[in-house]
């Protein structure tokens, strides 16, 4: 999509001549829930100053160790359609800017709220073209970001209320180096996952554009293991989909005297961890250790079908729409997960 400038130019903010970053931020139906539906996109230019590198102790929602903090001011902004036809429309040299120094409102009066995730171009705006294209990377940086706060330092009264209208809305953010992959010709979800040492499921979880689902009908001989491998997901993901609730045993298991999570797991060939996941009352292993007697008459949820057991034919099953072998659009881009720098700690023992 090519965005054309407005007929009447907006007044320039004080910091616009010094703006050094173009930001794309996603607006979600539920603020802070990056897996909720995207209802809009905001593009803005900002003047930013680099702070420090984030350490392990400062990690949080949308913030990882190894990120870099930045602070600055919004110079101008505009709203873009939620689903672009051109993945680089936000880097167009010509944008219909609608606000100077502030976030633009949505039609319902809401704004892009923190924490907000997206992408950032740090570089010379003279490299931007119309329609939007990714500029050469030699003199700029494209990476992911999380905005952690809008307008935080300025309260009512005092010098802040005088400075903000002049300088623009304050924002605090972290940039995330090496967290965007440019799709090459011939790339698939599987090839990108293998190239960057991640999984197809992880790429889907970070990129809502490729996380859509579809329905299939099971055939005789299908198993959960086979279908999970075919669609590049896991048995757990298939079981977690609300539409696949028929995979639970409808009648459950009614606890008799003396039964524990351990004995019920052995009876049905599953694990205590799976029982805890399906029955949140018993999720805390400290309150309900594996050998603690369960309440008499309690009905436990159980999976009706084991991963390797044949599924009944003709059943509707929700699976990911994008297969591992699905070809991606060359020139588009994907968010990547944080690179692992050390082996993770062993899981807490399930007692």
Secondary structure, 3 states (H helix, E strand, C coil): CCCCCCCCCCCCCCCHHHCCEEEEEEEECCCCCCCCCEEEEEEEEEEEEEEEECCHHHCECCECCCCEEEEEEEEEEEEECCCCCCCCHHHECCCCCCEECCCCCCCCCCCCCCCEEEEEEEECHHHCECCCCCCCHHHEEEEEEEEEEECCCCCCCHHHHHHHHHHCCEEEEEEECCCEEECCCCCEHHHHHHHCCCCHHHHHHHCHHHCCEEEEECCCCCEHHHHHHHCCCCHHHHHHCHHHHHHECCCCEECCCCCCHHHHHHHHCCCHHHHHHHCHHHCCCCCCCCCCCCCCCCEECCECCCCCCECCCCCEEEEECCCCCCECCCCCEEECCCCCCCCCCCCCCCC
